[in-house]
Amino acid sequence: MKVAFIGLGNMGLPMALNLLKAGYEVTGFDLVQSQLNSFREAGGVSAQNVAEAVQDADVIISMLPASRHVQTLYLGDSGLLTVANRDALLIDCSTISPKVSQEIAAVAKEKGFAMIDAPVSGGTGGAQAGTLTFMVGGEVQDVEKGRPLLEKMGKNIFHAGANGSGQTVKVCNNMLLGIQMLGTSEALRLGIANGMDPKVLSDIMAKSSGRNWALELYNPCPGVMENVPSSKDYAGGFGVDLMLKDLGLAVENAQNLEASIPLGKLARHLYETHSNAGNGQLDFSSVFRLKED
Ligand code: NAD
């Protein structure tokens, strides 16, 4: 089976490499030459443009930064939908707006393509280890066609519902994660202000009703846990600006639907403040340092 992989960035490159390792013939394309070189050096075939990458492909996967990149890739004048083989299954793994995802899938369907959205959770570590969680939206037969491939890049493959549902789950999950990280940081800071050892406080809350993923596996207070960004000056991990992008998607989505998300809006504001203070590239758990003023 021939696979085309568009977008070989922090996530796309290791995902494409896992498909190569699993024995798929993978042709990759990225606008950045150094990413293409890394892919070629690891055994992949590099293409010079989208048309070259997707010719003869049975499955086309995209992993791009945001909605506008995905719109241009699929719907642009000489975009993917004008050059790809109509039998190809299209899988967009980028995190984008559910509405945009639905719109692109509708145009793809009109042109005779099968398309699913399959955003991921698990970060660059999960992409390298092949343990990502995929949240998939689309028709059952298309999801099942893509499943064997997704299983080579991830551990959990969930069919969420119709086209766009994968993106909806991703937006809800990351909004909850962003809020959870803020709440966990706040509780830890209050304990520390009371003279508590943050490790003792974390251990007790982790066995009490305040337990959550940020507290137990990604503790934002430096020194509480080894091998998490907070203990490495907040380097690596999931950037503040990526969290800000996902919270922006949540706010936009809620506005479109007149859904009420006061905490999501507040979280977006707080991560924005933190980013504007020059912390955009740090891991998102660095909001632990955010002061009230
Ligand atoms: P990235 O910026 O590292 O990679 C995106 C790549 O797409 C870049 O190399 C860029 O050159 C390329 N690109 C952009 N437009 C292109 C085009 N038209 N044709 C070909 N290549 C193009 O981003 P990333 O960290 O790999 O994230 C990709 C997506 O995954 C984003 O939507 C992000 O929100 C989501 N995501 C990221 C993480 C993470 O931890 N990094 C975790 C989960 C989900």
Residues whose N, C-alpha, C, O or C-beta is under 5 A from the ligand:
A	BS01	NAD	I6 G7 L8 G9 N10 M11 G12 F29 D30 L31 V32 Q35 M63 L64 P65 A66 H69 L73 C93 S94 T95 V120 S121 G123 T124 G237 F238
